[in-house]
């Protein structure tokens, strides 16, 4: 009798290995998306804090646009989403939507991050 594996045994091992590999990559993809969502939430929370506690307290209004020039206490990298688009860019997952603006001074705003695994993360002005 010959020693070794049959074709059926080899096929079963290859199928099981293929399924395990596929499952690994699906789970890794889900993990990466959740991690990017957490980065987005952190960035929106930092923008919200800077707008509410620093900018509004100093100016008594909100800006028409946000960025490094008017939210100076914030890490500039947080204005860039996980795919490399800056807030205000067409494809950015971050949105700053000011309302009731006059002469570049706005009464309120909405900050929004488009998440991959959850509904949009939204922060609205408090004043």
Residue, then its C-alpha position, 0 to 999 in steps of 0.5 A: x500500500x502506498x503512503x500519502x494523501x489522496x486527491x480528495x484529502x488534498x482538495x478538502x485541505x485546500x478548500x478549508x484553507x481557502x475558506x479560512x483565508x477568505x474569512x480572515x480578510x473579511x474580518x480584517x476589512x471590517x476591523x479596518x473600517x471600524x478603525x477608520x470610523x473611530x478616527x473620523x469620530x475623534x477628528x469631528x470631536x476635536x473640531x467640535x471642541x475647538x469650535x465651541x470652547x476656543x473659537x466661539x468663546x473668543x469671537x462670539x460667532x462661528x467661522x464660515x469655513x474651518x481649517x488650520x487658519x482659524x482652528x489653530x489649537x487643533x492638530x492639522x492632520x485631523x482635517x484630513x480624513x482617513x483616505x487623504x481628503x481635506x475637509x471641504x474637498x468634494x470627496x472628503x468624509x468630513x462636512x462642515x455646514x455653517x448656517x445663518x451666516x452674514x459677513x463670514x460670521x455664522x450663528x450655528x453649524x453642523x459637523x458631519x462624518x460619513x462613517x462606513x459601519x454606522x450612520x453619520x456621526x453628527x455634532x451641532x453647535x451649542x450656541 
